[in-house]
Amino acid sequence: MENEKFKFGKLFVIGFGFFGVSVLWSLYNTYVPILLEQKFALDAAAIGFFMSLDNIAALFIQPPVGAWSDRLRTKLGRRLPFILVGAPIAALAFGLVPLANALPVFVACTVTTILAMAFWRTPVVALMPDVTPSRLRSQANGIINFMGGLGLVLGTSIGAMLVKQNQAYPFWFGSFLVLVAAALVLIFVREPKVYENNPNAEKPDMWKSLKELFTSKHGDAIRIFLAIFFWFIAYNAIEAFLSLYGINHLGLDESGAGKLITSVGFSFLLFSIPAGFIGAKLGRRKTIGIGLIIMILVMLSVYLLPKETLIQAHGKLPLLGDLMNLTILLLLAGIGWACININSLPVVVDLTDPIHIGTYTGLYYLFSTLAAIAGPNINGWMVKLTGNNYSSIFIIGPIFMAAAFAMVFGMHDGEGKAPVEVNGSAAPKQN
């Protein structure tokens, strides 16, 4: 029987790992597109492809690394060694990105960052379900994502101030925070020893689990992974171009454009813990559905409202700058995204057992990564084919969010029940 204890302190410390991940990726997604356009004069389609490179790398690295971390046995644990290796390399390479004045050097720095981040992201996320009982995972994921939201808000808000002084400062600030966050996890987190009782049990294998997913009648697992694929297409397609949308469509400066994603992160930060408790009380699938509806309405509103209405300001807010109508919509989007994101990983890991958590976390990232490859490329071509009309980035999102909604409400499980074990290994519940 699970020990139903909610370890707030340990969860907040583990959350520093996701804090570091969020800091780096929020700054990467905000300022790398600007450098590609201003320093190397790439068009929207080329930028869209470049912004999907991190996800192409993650596609081949994160899922197998998740399964590898399930199998790894070291004195440090099965997750922490990946953080020890990946975080310092990522921080160093990210700090070199703004110093690269030749495109091949720029590519080398960004690719190194991408590979190193992909190496440690799945293990650090798998630490949460490692230490948390099934029925408490929505609340626990809220705490982890609260830390991630804090990283996003600090990274983008302070980055928006630093970029006014020097384009390199946001990158160096991000590198510093990644190192601090990783050090805190490595110093203060001790992993539980959750290993299989049967030494002859089959070892976790990500690709075999993926094959079984589609060859067996694992209806709920297929539906949640497709939903993840659809909503991440919508989200990543917009995130990759939001700063350029602010500059090219709304006429904002780099600092103002950089604060757009801060608005999403700020409300995500405030709502991440409540979203976990709402998911536990109302139900994970219903909470995800509410979030999808909010995101659909926000995207349609941003697309349909004229530019003059979107940039109309009603005062100023700390960190966020001008309180524009667009800011209000993006704050609502952050609430919707919290309802979706906080409750989705707990649904996934509750379809397996403690031995295979890294494997299923890897599958989560497999589908989200495929979406993150498709999303920026779809919107890159959308912008190019519409004559550099950056408002067109909001056309695709509502369609894929609606598809995700249909998938989620075709599910029957995922609300924190016990997993099913089959011959010493785990399988999703069958419908």
Helices and strands as residue ranges (DSSP letters): H 8-38, H 44-50, H 53-71, H 80-96, G 97-99, H 103-131, G 134-136, H 137-162, H 169-188, H 206-215, H 219-239, H 242-248, H 254-282, H 284-304, H 307-310, E 313-317, E 321-324, H 325-349, G 354-356, H 357-385, G 390-392, H 393-408, E 420-422, E 425-427
